[in-house]
Amino acid sequence: MSPPSRRLQTKPVITCLKTFLISYSLIFWFTGVILLAVGVWGKVSLEAYFTLVADDSTNAPYVLIGTGATIVIFGLFGCFATCRGSPWMLKLYAMFLTVVFLAELVAGVSGFIFRHEIKAKLGSAFQNAVNVYNSTDSSSSAVDAIQRTLHCCGVKNYTDWSGTKYFETNGIPTSCCIVNTNCSPETLKDLEKARSEVYTTGCFALVSQVMESNLGIIAGISFGIAFFQLIGIFLACCLSRYITNNQYEMV
């Protein structure tokens, strides 16, 4: 058994580690709440967008909701384990953070490596949706929603619509219009007249430009979030070791 003086010296260290770990766990819990909210929002607001890249409804929102809920639970568990001063709980918390770190790291690296394939798939999916556009089915609704939200038209530019069957009878979709009241059927069927009344930038071109110009920022934020887990792993392991070695328990 260690001398009482040494145990007294380690108590401030343990208290400090507990303070840092509780603060970290609260931040970790908050990120879970954000993921949960984004998942619910995605399910409610972005369902139409996902139909462009999947024949059936995608599970992406449910993955975010499940991940967010799990992080919320383990964030609270981390706070409880820290206050309780239980070494095995702290080790379990550290193991969970390790799994989260590895999963985020693999997802980030995979997304970066296969970014061109992902970009090509999204472009192909949007091109197919434009080609079969009829203004009534789910993929057409997704195209309309994207064009209205992003203020864009077509894949590369608004002239992409001229090669579709929809254009032959109806012209450019009204979702491309800057102001709907200015878009008459005659204007939408004439590319020259429509130039000043519709958005001219293509949706895929716009998204690609934004992603490529901010690729460094996106990568930095993604890896920063992943390596943030290392702080929690370090704090949990250190606190568990100190409590175990000094037989310290918080009542």
Disulfide bonds with the S-S distance in Angstrom:
Cys152-Cys203 2.00
Cys153-Cys176 2.11
Cys177-Cys183 2.21
